[in-house]
């Protein structure tokens, strides 16, 4: 047997041994629980339901705004799911846009408002800002409403 064949067999042996060890590690974790916890968690999730956030309006256009002006809008939303909705965070693509959301859970079928304040200081021209929401929804991060406006320079 040549030197090349010897190294090839050695590499092949290590690959097979590594695959077996990796497979054994993965199966030992599921073997201990027997898949019962996974089934129980899936059943619990289906009993709990899922909250769904639905905005009445996804875009609000302020029209023309004078540079330096602060404008705000209240976006109405409803929990159309079958579990309490809890918003944990709402952010925008820029610090000039600040969302304010209810901190208490929203029951299924109930509505509430998310206030969005936009500060046009130092801005000019058309702008569009989007709100990203983190909540106990699936997926956890959802696209929220947008604001739009055209910022006019002060005279």
C-alpha positions, 0 to 999 in steps of 0.5 A: 500500500502506498503512502497516499492510499494510507493517508486517504484511508486515515482521512476517511476513517476520521471522517466516518468516526466524526460523523458517528460521534456527531450523530450520537450527540444529537440523538442522545439529547432527543433520546433522553426526553423521548420527544415527549417534551417537544410534543407537550410544547407543541400541544401547549402552543396550540392551546395558547394560540397566537396573537396577530397585530393588524393595523387599520392603516399601514401608511400615513402621509403628513404631506408638506412639513416645515423643517424643524416641525414635530408631527405625530400620528396615532396608528390604530391596531387590533389584536386579531389573534386568539391570545393576548398581544404584548408589544415588547419593542418598537423602533424606527430606521432613524432616531428622528422617528419615535414610536410609543406603544401600549405596555399592557397586553391587548386582548384578542379582538381589542384595539389600541394605538401606537403613537409615532412622533417625527422630528423633521429638524435637519431634514429636507425633501421627501422622507419615509420612515418605517416602524419595526415591532417586536412582540409575542407574535409569530414571527417575533419581529413584524413590519409596522406602519410607515410615515411619509412627508416632504420636508420644506426648508424654513424661509 
